[in-house]
Amino acid sequence: MELLLASASPSRRRLLEQAAIPHRVQVSGVDEDAIQNPNPLQLVQELAAAKAKAVQQILLNEKPLNLPGLGILACDSMFEFKGEIFGKPKDAADAIQRWRCMAGGWGVLHTGHCWLPNGGGEHRAIVSTKVQFSAVTEAEIITYVATGEPLQCAGCFAVEGRGGLMIERIEGCISNVIGLSLPLLRSWLNLASFN
């Protein structure tokens, strides 16, 4: 029994590996820029569902069918800071500017989850986690951005990497900040075991 992760995110793969959840990866190929919604909660949910359904279609087109036993899981994350939505930064200058704004403040990381269990059905959920940043200096910001790490992350930080040094506090699901909510996934997989 394995889960098919509809994501190229190494952080999400690492979470599943650390939780000993058998999985494989199939990237969806969804054009994320084509999906627009001013509401960040709705947007992450729409993106996650689009990725899951795109991967489901890829599998249905395969001959023979290669369906995963636990179904397809897709996620999408965005960071909300003072009403502004931060996906991945465009470049280093964008990341530096964002960090100047975020230093010492609070934001919320929203992750949309969509699970298509093998055998039918669809489960959707949004998990939001509050993050407080340390009051970092300009030199710390420039040094961190120069590592390249924040350029790959929604919100310009990786709590499981060097960015963890710049986080003061987290309120809510920690794994959600990394890319997916393991408690939510556990509840879904327990649900599957009773079907």
N, C-alpha and C positions, 0 to 999 in steps of 0.2 A: 504494500500500500504506500503510494507516494503522492505528494502534492506537486502540482505544476505551478511554478511561480512565473507569472506573466510580468517579469521585470528584469532589467539588466543590472539592477542595483546590487553591488557587492555587499553592502551593509545588510540588506534584506536576506541575501543568501547566507551570510554569516550568522544572522539571528536564527535562521532555521537549522543551520548546522549545529550551533551551540545548544539548541533545544532538542537535538536529536530527532528532528522531523525529516524523514526521507523526502527528497524533492529533486526535481530537475527544473531547468529553465527554458522558457520559450518567450523570446521578446515579441511584443505585440506589433510593433511597427506603426502604432497609432500616431498621427500627427497631432501632438498635444496643442499646438498653437491654433489649430482649427476649431478647438472646443473652447467656447467663451461663455463666461457667466460672471457677473459682477459679485455674486455671493460666493465667498471662498469655500464655505461648507458644501454648497451645491456643486461647485466646480470640482473639488477633489473627488466627490462621489461620482460625478459624471465621467471624469477621467478614469477612475478605477474601473467603473463598469464598462467603459468603452474598451479598455485594455483586455479585460477578462473575456468579453464577447469576441474581440478580434482574434484572440488566441483560440477560443473555442471553434471559431470558423476555420482557422488554420488546421486544427486537428480533424474537423469534419471533412476537410478536403483531402486528407491523407488516406492512402490505401496501402496497407490495411490501416484501420483506425488504431490509433495509439493513445487511447484515453487513460489519464492517470487515475489510480484507484480512489484518491481522496478529492479529486476535482481540481479546479483552477482557482488560484488566488491572485488577485491584482490589487495594487495599492498605488496611491498617489499622495504626495505630501506637499503642503505649502505652509509658509510661515507668515503669520499676520502680526504686524507691528504697528501700533497706533492707527489701525484701520487700513494700512497699506499691505498689500500682498507681495511677498517675496518668494519667487521661485528660485531657481539657480541664477547666480549673478551672470551678467553678460561677459564680464572680464574683471581683471584685478582692480581697476579703478572703481568699478561699480561695487565690488566687494568691500573695498576700503571705505567708500562713502556710506554704505549700509552699516558697517561696524561703527563708524563715528556716531551714527544715529542710535544704534542699539546699545552701546556701552552704558552699563549701569541701569538699563531699562528692562521692562518685562515684555514678552511677546507670547504668542500662542502658536504651537505647531499643530496643524490639522492634518490628519491622514484619513483619506477615504479608503475603505476596504470593500472589495467585492469578491465573494466566494461563490463559484458555480460548482456545487457538488456533483460528482459523477452519479448519474441516475436522475438528474433534473433538479430544478429549483434554482433560486437565486437569493443570496443573503447579502445585504448591504449594511454598512455601519460607518460612522465617522467617530474617530477618537481624537480628542483635543487635549493637549498637554501644555501647561504654562511653563515658561522658561524665563529665568532672570539671569541677566548677564552681569559679569563683574565690571567694575568701573576701570576698564583697561586703558592703558596709555596709547598714544599715537604710535610709539615705537613698537609696542606689542601688537597692535593691529597690523602694521606694515610687515612685521616679521611673520605673523600668522598667515596673512594673505600670500606672502612670498612662498610658503610651503605648497601652495596649490590646492590644499585640502578644501578650503571653503568654496572654491569654484565649482565643486561637484555636488554641492548640497543645497537643498531648499533652506533658505534662511542664512546661508553663508557660514554654517558651523557643523561640525561633526562631533557630537557629544562623546562618542566612543573613541575619538582620536585626540589630536592636539587641542581641538576646540573645547574638550572637556575641562581644560585648565582655565577657560574663560567663562565658565558657567558657575554662577553663584548658587542657584537653587532650581529644582524642578518640582512642580506640583502636578501629579498625575502619573500616567503610565510612562515609565522610562523607555521601554522598548519602542513605544510609539515615536519617540523623538529620533530613534535610530532608523525607523522606516516602516515598522508594522507593530501592531499591538499583539503581543504574545498571549495575554489573558483573553482577548477577544477570539483569537484563533483557537485557543484551547477550548473555549466554550463551543465554538462551531464544530470542531473535530469531535468533541464529546457527543454533540447532537448527532453527528453522522454515525457514530458507533451504535446508536439505538435505532437506526432506520433499517 
